[in-house]
Amino acid sequence: MAKGIAFLARATVPLLIAASVPAAAQSQAQWRDITPRAGLAGWHTAGGKAGFEVANGELVGRAAPGSTNSWLVSDVQYGDFILEFDARTDKMLNSGVMIRGQSRPDYRGGAVHGYQAEIDPSARGWSGGIYDEQRRQWLYTLGRNDAARRAFRSGDWNHYRVEAVGNRLRTFLNGVPAADIADDTDARGFIAFQVHAISDVEARRQPEVRFRNVRVITEAPARFASPATALEQQGWLANRLTDAERREGWKLLWDGRTTRGWRSAKAADFPKKGWSIRDGILSVDGANGAESTNGGDIITTADYENFELSVDFRLTPGANSGIKYFVDPDLLKGDGSAIGLEFQLLDDARHPDARMGRDGNRTLGSLYDLITARNLSDPDSANKRFNPPGEWNRAVIVVRGRHVEHWLNGFKVVEYERGSPEFRALVAQSKYAKWAKFGEWERGPILLQDHGNRVDFRSIKLRELGGR
């Protein structure tokens, strides 16, 4: 992998149960051993210059100084399959196994990319998560899956199971459900073993990752898929919900085609200009960069109190926008954006607002003008994880009673309690100080902001949660 998208935050941590396939079904499965053999026939190397060899029936990958990510790639392409393997890695060496992997001359010069089952020995401990290598980054982190994080045995052998059936990818680590996504980007591809790039100082030790007992089912794998677990699924199907998401209470706030469910923040109807819908994307059109002077903000026609909101967004260079919640559309009738708590959307590198406010509290992911977004999920990295303008990111807001969290691409970046003394002190120092009880209203609509810059939105979905 490299380090970096996304996990929909969960307001409660579900009880995760170990998965097991009935013994009778396992005995009928047509497993095929694909562990690389001496000479590595049927496999080829790609990427960096780490070494691969077979020793005592195990595939050994060794880090090399000055190397980028290195791969041992299967010559065979796989569609639907179930894969199992054992892996053991040095505590300083990240690794992973590519599933339905891709490499094309027209994409980053042939770089290996695609879905990867993560092997993460760091303090973060996201082994079993699904990372989209050289593309969207994290699709399923273990930010709320403590059971899977605890299942990893650092420095020892760990057993992985990967199920790729249709558009659903699931991973299990030592029998514990780790990740579950629905995504239709790639239906088939190769399997590949990774040696991650590390610093030259660390690489001189030649730390190793080892794989053994690699086997696969390719004949009717759906028959041998694991039973349902309590692990929640992450949907990456544009403007569509999976059956699992519906069972979990998710609903689309935007249908991908019409303006149904939305209106102007300052009028009863949807804006006549300034917003466009095309190819399943809802866009606020670029104008003069001013706040709410073109089409104006739009809000949901329904109000929400306890909820989890997920929005995929794509910035243009230099863009500014926001996702607001607990909005009071009647509070400000004149010029400017409607008043509410805001998950800031901003191109930090190009927009001057990133250098205003206090200590970066107007940057991407921040609670605008109040709390600066920081990486709260990874103890080894303070940097936020985001994709640049022109690429999609995912914002998640979780509200349960007074407790609120902002998540950006699977990493928690803000956490606070509405109405707490600390929160009120921040409001008193902010541009919102003049609004009584700002941010403490019981209910309100969701708002997408017009700030005069082009920003795209899709897959806007919400589930209502019980109070705390």
DRENNU-162548 format. One line per 2 residues: number of its first residue (from 1); their letters; for each residue x, y, z of C-alpha. Coordinates in steps of 0.02 Angstrom, whole numbers. Example, Ala and Ser with C-alpha at 12.3 -4.5 7.8 and 13.67 -1.06 7.14 Angstrom:
2
1 = AS = 615/-225/390 ~ 684/-53/357;
REM end
This chain:
468
1 = MA = 0/0/0 ~ 54/175/37;
3 = KG = -28/261/180 ~ -177/353/149;
5 = IA = -449/320/101 ~ -595/286/178;
7 = FL = -706/220/305 ~ -880/275/347;
9 = AR = -877/317/530 ~ -991/215/640;
11 = AT = -1082/295/784 ~ -1074/131/878;
13 = VP = -948/-9/864 ~ -1040/-167/814;
15 = LL = -1005/-332/898 ~ -900/-424/770;
17 = IA = -916/-611/759 ~ -787/-728/686;
19 = AS = -836/-797/517 ~ -836/-981/481;
21 = VP = -892/-1079/330 ~ -980/-1243/372;
23 = AA = -860/-1389/367 ~ -966/-1482/239;
25 = AQ = -957/-1335/118 ~ -769/-1317/145;
27 = SQ = -743/-1501/106 ~ -834/-1480/-60;
29 = AQ = -735/-1326/-111 ~ -614/-1349/-255;
31 = WR = -462/-1266/-180 ~ -311/-1243/-292;
33 = DI = -138/-1210/-220 ~ -57/-1059/-305;
35 = TP = 88/-1031/-186 ~ 234/-973/-294;
37 = RA = 365/-1108/-321 ~ 552/-1104/-349;
39 = GL = 588/-1011/-510 ~ 426/-910/-491;
41 = AG = 347/-986/-646 ~ 176/-908/-677;
43 = WH = 227/-748/-590 ~ 324/-592/-638;
45 = TA = 394/-442/-543 ~ 335/-262/-565;
47 = GG = 370/-93/-487 ~ 524/-77/-376;
49 = KA = 678/-184/-354 ~ 639/-282/-196;
51 = GF = 690/-464/-212 ~ 571/-613/-214;
53 = EV = 620/-795/-191 ~ 548/-958/-128;
55 = AN = 627/-1037/26 ~ 560/-1191/118;
57 = GE = 395/-1177/26 ~ 370/-994/74;
59 = LV = 373/-841/-37 ~ 498/-718/35;
61 = GR = 501/-534/-14 ~ 648/-427/46;
63 = AA = 652/-238/49 ~ 789/-151/-50;
65 = PG = 866/23/-28 ~ 806/153/-153;
67 = ST = 658/48/-207 ~ 479/98/-239;
69 = NS = 337/-22/-198 ~ 378/-192/-272;
71 = WL = 260/-330/-329 ~ 259/-513/-377;
73 = VS = 114/-523/-499 ~ 16/-674/-558;
75 = DV = 12/-705/-745 ~ -166/-767/-722;
77 = QY = -314/-648/-710 ~ -452/-686/-585;
79 = GD = -634/-631/-581 ~ -738/-703/-439;
81 = FI = -637/-803/-314 ~ -600/-841/-132;
83 = LE = -419/-824/-82 ~ -333/-882/77;
85 = FD = -153/-860/130 ~ -40/-843/282;
87 = AR = 74/-692/299 ~ 211/-639/418;
89 = TD = 305/-475/406 ~ 443/-382/494;
91 = KM = 372/-254/616 ~ 443/-112/511;
93 = LN = 383/-176/341 ~ 211/-138/273;
95 = SG = 142/-257/143 ~ -18/-319/64;
97 = VM = -95/-431/-67 ~ -172/-356/-224;
99 = IR = -340/-430/-276 ~ -409/-399/-450;
101 = GQ = -253/-295/-478 ~ -223/-188/-631;
103 = SR = -75/-125/-733 ~ -98/-30/-895;
105 = PD = 24/75/-996 ~ -103/217/-1004;
107 = YR = -119/228/-814 ~ 31/303/-724;
109 = GG = 153/218/-839 ~ 95/43/-799;
111 = AV = 98/61/-609 ~ 17/-82/-515;
113 = HG = -147/-19/-444 ~ -312/-78/-374;
115 = YQ = -387/-164/-223 ~ -267/-222/-89;
117 = AE = -293/-324/69 ~ -182/-230/190;
119 = ID = -44/-300/300 ~ -7/-160/424;
121 = PS = 110/-196/571 ~ 113/-13/626;
123 = AR = 32/54/784 ~ -120/99/679;
125 = GW = -150/-87/650 ~ -263/-85/497;
127 = SG = -219/-259/434 ~ -363/-330/335;
129 = GI = -424/-159/280 ~ -450/-128/94;
131 = YD = -337/1/12 ~ -355/60/-167;
133 = EQ = -172/68/-219 ~ -121/212/-334;
135 = RR = -302/265/-351 ~ -430/313/-217;
137 = QW = -328/260/-65 ~ -428/187/81;
139 = LY = -596/108/43 ~ -616/23/212;
141 = TL = -507/68/359 ~ -512/-15/529;
143 = GR = -544/152/613 ~ -697/79/702;
145 = ND = -656/-106/693 ~ -560/-138/853;
147 = AA = -596/-324/848 ~ -499/-343/684;
149 = RR = -361/-229/746 ~ -337/-340/898;
151 = AF = -338/-497/790 ~ -171/-457/707;
153 = RS = -21/-546/784 ~ 131/-435/757;
155 = GD = 287/-530/707 ~ 191/-693/690;
157 = WN = 94/-784/555 ~ -80/-716/518;
159 = HY = -215/-801/415 ~ -309/-700/284;
161 = RV = -465/-740/188 ~ -524/-631/43;
163 = EA = -690/-655/-44 ~ -715/-568/-211;
165 = VG = -888/-612/-274 ~ -976/-495/-395;
167 = NR = -956/-316/-337 ~ -929/-367/-155;
169 = LR = -757/-384/-76 ~ -739/-451/101;
171 = TF = -585/-485/207 ~ -559/-587/365;
173 = LN = -406/-586/478 ~ -377/-740/585;
175 = GV = -562/-777/569 ~ -620/-602/619;
177 = PA = -719/-497/492 ~ -607/-351/440;
179 = AD = -682/-263/288 ~ -837/-271/177;
181 = IA = -859/-158/25 ~ -969/-149/-128;
183 = DD = -879/-73/-278 ~ -890/-97/-466;
185 = TD = -726/-22/-525 ~ -639/-187/-570;
187 = AR = -723/-355/-602 ~ -563/-453/-631;
189 = GF = -375/-436/-621 ~ -217/-516/-554;
191 = IA = -160/-566/-380 ~ 2/-485/-322;
193 = FQ = 111/-489/-166 ~ 188/-325/-107;
195 = VH = 349/-269/-28 ~ 319/-90/24;
197 = AI = 446/48/-2 ~ 537/99/158;
199 = SD = 681/216/200 ~ 855/167/142;
201 = VE = 914/153/323 ~ 777/27/362;
203 = AR = 796/-62/195 ~ 980/-100/226;
205 = RQ = 923/-223/359 ~ 828/-313/220;
207 = PE = 668/-339/320 ~ 560/-478/251;
209 = VR = 379/-520/220 ~ 334/-703/197;
211 = FR = 183/-789/122 ~ 132/-972/128;
213 = NV = -18/-1087/99 ~ -88/-979/-40;
215 = RV = -244/-1059/-111 ~ -393/-1005/-214;
217 = IT = -569/-1059/-261 ~ -624/-1004/-434;
219 = EA = -766/-1126/-468 ~ -933/-1061/-400;
221 = PA = -851/-963/-258 ~ -1018/-888/-205;
223 = RF = -1068/-1060/-140 ~ -926/-1054/-15;
225 = AS = -938/-873/40 ~ -941/-839/227;
227 = PA = -1108/-814/315 ~ -1168/-641/364;
229 = TA = -1082/-554/508 ~ -1117/-397/609;
231 = LE = -985/-299/512 ~ -1061/-154/417;
233 = QQ = -1034/-133/232 ~ -960/17/144;
235 = GW = -1043/61/-20 ~ -942/137/-163;
237 = LA = -1077/121/-297 ~ -1113/296/-361;
239 = NR = -1286/356/-306 ~ -1340/178/-265;
241 = LT = -1371/85/-104 ~ -1334/-98/-80;
243 = DA = -1458/-213/5 ~ -1343/-216/156;
245 = ER = -1341/-26/167 ~ -1531/-21/161;
247 = RE = -1539/-147/302 ~ -1421/-35/400;
249 = GW = -1542/111/380 ~ -1456/212/244;
251 = KL = -1558/314/120 ~ -1505/424/-24;
253 = LW = -1530/610/6 ~ -1503/640/-180;
255 = DG = -1568/520/-312 ~ -1432/559/-440;
257 = RT = -1554/632/-567 ~ -1674/763/-500;
259 = TR = -1686/904/-373 ~ -1811/805/-268;
261 = GW = -1782/828/-81 ~ -1684/991/-99;
263 = RS = -1726/1175/-107 ~ -1642/1344/-96;
265 = AK = -1587/1392/79 ~ -1678/1559/57;
267 = AA = -1825/1512/-52 ~ -1955/1376/-68;
269 = DF = -1894/1310/-236 ~ -1730/1242/-303;
271 = PK = -1618/1379/-374 ~ -1652/1422/-556;
273 = KG = -1466/1443/-590 ~ -1298/1405/-513;
275 = WS = -1324/1217/-491 ~ -1319/1082/-623;
277 = IR = -1352/895/-634 ~ -1257/792/-761;
279 = DG = -1204/609/-773 ~ -1251/572/-593;
281 = IL = -1157/722/-522 ~ -1234/871/-430;
283 = SV = -1124/1023/-456 ~ -1119/1198/-386;
285 = DG = -1063/1301/-535 ~ -911/1412/-532;
287 = AN = -944/1599/-526 ~ -849/1741/-444;
289 = GA = -787/1650/-288 ~ -906/1747/-176;
291 = ES = -1015/1669/-42 ~ -1192/1622/-96;
293 = TN = -1206/1753/-236 ~ -1240/1641/-387;
295 = GG = -1365/1501/-362 ~ -1352/1510/-173;
297 = DI = -1345/1369/-47 ~ -1462/1220/-57;
299 = IT = -1536/1126/91 ~ -1633/966/118;
301 = TA = -1820/982/134 ~ -1812/874/291;
303 = DY = -1729/910/458 ~ -1614/791/552;
305 = EN = -1561/769/732 ~ -1456/612/760;
307 = FE = -1379/547/601 ~ -1231/487/501;
309 = LS = -1207/580/338 ~ -1091/526/197;
311 = VD = -1051/638/48 ~ -929/608/-94;
313 = FR = -857/772/-157 ~ -734/828/-290;
315 = LT = -648/997/-283 ~ -584/1099/-427;
317 = PG = -417/1191/-405 ~ -435/1333/-279;
319 = AN = -613/1286/-233 ~ -707/1330/-74;
321 = SG = -872/1254/-17 ~ -944/1167/135;
323 = IK = -1068/1042/204 ~ -1171/1119/343;
325 = YF = -1283/1037/472 ~ -1400/1100/608;
327 = VD = -1435/1244/490 ~ -1560/1380/533;
329 = PD = -1612/1446/361 ~ -1716/1585/439;
331 = LL = -1573/1659/539 ~ -1489/1756/400;
333 = KG = -1602/1829/265 ~ -1477/1949/187;
335 = DG = -1317/1915/91 ~ -1206/1769/132;
337 = SA = -1223/1585/171 ~ -1354/1513/288;
339 = IG = -1296/1486/468 ~ -1248/1315/534;
341 = LE = -1104/1203/585 ~ -991/1172/437;
343 = FQ = -879/1031/375 ~ -760/1138/274;
345 = LL = -724/1090/93 ~ -569/1181/31;
347 = DD = -417/1166/-80 ~ -297/1205/62;
349 = AR = -148/1229/-54 ~ -228/1362/-163;
351 = HP = -370/1449/-72 ~ -321/1593/46;
353 = DA = -451/1541/175 ~ -334/1401/228;
355 = RM = -219/1532/304 ~ -356/1631/390;
357 = GR = -450/1596/550 ~ -349/1523/694;
359 = DG = -222/1382/682 ~ -293/1313/520;
361 = NR = -473/1299/579 ~ -536/1344/405;
363 = TL = -446/1203/314 ~ -520/1048/234;
365 = GS = -618/939/355 ~ -616/1068/495;
367 = LY = -768/1124/594 ~ -760/1290/504;
369 = DL = -687/1434/607 ~ -695/1327/765;
371 = IT = -592/1165/766 ~ -444/1123/654;
373 = AR = -450/956/564 ~ -308/839/614;
375 = NL = -275/655/588 ~ -347/578/747;
377 = SD = -346/399/684 ~ -162/367/651;
379 = PD = -40/392/796 ~ 108/388/677;
381 = SA = 49/528/562 ~ -22/700/595;
383 = NK = -62/731/412 ~ -238/727/343;
385 = RF = -268/605/201 ~ -353/681/51;
387 = NP = -355/665/-137 ~ -310/820/-239;
389 = PG = -429/928/-341 ~ -503/829/-484;
391 = EW = -517/669/-379 ~ -656/610/-264;
393 = NR = -651/618/-75 ~ -776/563/57;
395 = AV = -840/669/200 ~ -933/587/344;
397 = IV = -1021/677/487 ~ -1085/579/637;
399 = VR = -1202/659/763 ~ -1269/570/914;
401 = GR = -1343/690/1040 ~ -1210/818/1082;
403 = HV = -1067/713/1016 ~ -1006/752/840;
405 = EH = -868/680/731 ~ -797/731/562;
407 = WL = -716/593/457 ~ -616/625/298;
409 = NG = -575/477/186 ~ -589/354/328;
411 = FK = -490/454/457 ~ -568/543/603;
413 = VV = -516/726/594 ~ -631/818/717;
415 = EY = -722/766/876 ~ -819/879/995;
417 = ER = -970/899/1108 ~ -1099/1028/1057;
419 = GS = -1144/1146/1199 ~ -996/1097/1308;
421 = PE = -898/1236/1395 ~ -754/1205/1273;
423 = FR = -870/1219/1123 ~ -950/1378/1186;
425 = AL = -779/1455/1217 ~ -731/1420/1037;
427 = VA = -893/1496/973 ~ -863/1653/1078;
429 = QS = -698/1680/983 ~ -772/1646/811;
431 = KY = -875/1735/679 ~ -1028/1646/752;
433 = AK = -1020/1730/922 ~ -1167/1845/881;
435 = WA = -1288/1699/851 ~ -1372/1641/1013;
437 = KF = -1353/1454/1047 ~ -1256/1432/886;
439 = GE = -1231/1248/846 ~ -1344/1190/987;
441 = WE = -1510/1186/896 ~ -1599/1019/911;
443 = RG = -1634/989/727 ~ -1596/1062/558;
445 = PI = -1574/1026/373 ~ -1415/975/282;
447 = LL = -1339/1111/171 ~ -1222/1110/21;
449 = QD = -1138/1278/1 ~ -1120/1392/-148;
451 = HG = -957/1486/-125 ~ -934/1536/-307;
453 = NR = -820/1390/-352 ~ -858/1230/-447;
455 = VD = -876/1081/-331 ~ -954/913/-376;
457 = FR = -1058/800/-261 ~ -1127/624/-275;
459 = SI = -1177/475/-166 ~ -1257/588/-36;
461 = KL = -1330/469/92 ~ -1388/474/272;
463 = RE = -1450/358/407 ~ -1539/417/562;
465 = LG = -1469/359/729 ~ -1543/339/901;
467 = GR = -1506/474/1028 ~ -1378/459/1166;
REM end
